[in-house]
Every structure is written in structure tokens, then in C-alpha cells.
Amino acid sequence: MQKTDPFPFELSVTVSERNPAAIEAAAYPLAERFFGADAEVHVVSAKVHPDPDHVGHFTATIVFRQVTT
């Protein structure tokens, strides 16, 4: 087997926060921890719904993919 192009990993993270800014602030460090601090990442999707366990919070599942050149 020979190595070819980089494997296109997608990372799915789930966070629960009160608003979009807090969701971003919680999700990006998780992507950074997985892909590395210098990696450029792209948000493939972000799905949000009310968190039934925490009033006033929303649960978001964000899918990140590293941008490869």
C-alpha cells in the first residue's frame, strides 16, 4: 500500500451553549485539539436544536474538515 493524498478526516463535535458565539467558542478549541493549532479548518455543517436538559441552552453538532492544499 502506498500513501497518496491526505485522508479527508471530518470531526463531529457536540456542544451545549446559550448562543451562537458561545457555541463557536466551545467548538473551535475541540477542532484545534484534533487537527492541530496551525490547521486551517472548514465548517461542513452546524445543526442546532434546543437542549432539553438545560433551559436556555442549545445543543449544536458541528462538523469540521481540515483544508488541505
C-alpha positions, 0 to 999 in steps of 0.5 A, spaced: 500 500 500 502 506 498 500 513 501 497 518 496 493 524 498 491 526 505 485 522 508 479 527 508 478 526 516 471 530 518 470 531 526 463 531 529 463 535 535 457 536 540 456 542 544 451 545 549 451 553 549 446 559 550 448 562 543 451 562 537 458 565 539 458 561 545 457 555 541 463 557 536 467 558 542 466 551 545 467 548 538 473 551 535 478 549 541 475 541 540 477 542 532 484 545 534 485 539 539 484 534 533 487 537 527 492 541 530 493 549 532 496 551 525 490 547 521 486 551 517 479 548 518 472 548 514 465 548 517 461 542 513 455 543 517 452 546 524 445 543 526 442 546 532 436 544 536 434 546 543 437 542 549 432 539 553 436 538 559 438 545 560 433 551 559 436 556 555 441 552 552 442 549 545 445 543 543 449 544 536 453 538 532 458 541 528 462 538 523 469 540 521 474 538 515 481 540 515 483 544 508 488 541 505 492 544 499 
